[in-house]
Amino acid sequence: MSKRPLIKIAKTAGFCFGVKRAVKLANEAPAKYSGCSISTLGPIIHNPQVVNQLAGKGVKPIGLDSIPDSGVAIVRSHGITRKLARKLDERSALKLVDATCPFVRRAQKIVAEMSRAGYQVIIIGEPEHPEVTGLISYGEPANTRVVSSVEDIPGDFFSSRKPSRIALLAQTTQSQQIYNEIAAALLTIKGELRCFNTICTATSDRQSEALQLAKECDCMIIIGGRNSANTNRLYELSRKCQADSYHIETVDELNPDWFADKQTIGISAGASTPQWLIDEVVRKLENGN
Ligand code: SF4
């Protein structure tokens, strides 16, 4: 019988702090608000298995255009726009459970305070990402903008003779390298620059560990929703170092051919992958069931 490969599991695999908190709040809601209709404002996380499990308990995702007047609505970890938060506040019969990650909440407060104080607020991020649409809504439209690279910074920021006042922050899952490049470019502008490094290390730690594992192992399995951006990124990074990298959502997708003559298998998972999905994969690899 061939020897079973050694399995190395990333310590950072699976739920980050903010996602764990949001899923816990959603799981507790049916008992806490028994008899009420309970919904999440969009899928609570980018993992179909968790979303389906919650739906089985009566906690269902709804679109932002179909928010009910009563019952319980759960805000996911990305947060929501200021306009929507106010609209929800006006519905007195609707109980709001705010699962916005505290790190995202901190970034929202920075945008609001800096914008109100008259700074040009620059948010580094993906303009369409729900966390970013939420962040930008906390600033004044006239002085708050989103950039993805140095090229997105308006030319008049560099050419103006008047000293500027700029506040810089980032979507929590942005790359530190892009943040550093943009901060360095803004430092060349005359005036005041306030840098708030709002990048959450949960993402970068997970990526560094997966990269390290991909270098050490002869095969990598990345577990997580196909709709999860951070899982897809983890897979792309892993594939750069290890051609035998595979992205799966569930244990059923494991293919034994991938592991023939492999000695070490590395496992990591996106921030929205629950521990039970990781455990199922590990069990199958270790025991074959
Ligand atoms: S990645 Fe960081 S900021 Fe985003 S939800 Fe997780 S803990 Fe919060």
Boltz pocket constraint, residues with backbone or C-beta under 6 A from the ligand:
constraints:
  - pocket:
      binder: B
      contacts: [[A, 16], [A, 17], [A, 18], [A, 19], [A, 77], [A, 101], [A, 102], [A, 103], [A, 104], [A, 172], [A, 173], [A, 200], [A, 201], [A, 202], [A, 203], [A, 271]]
      max_distance: 6.0
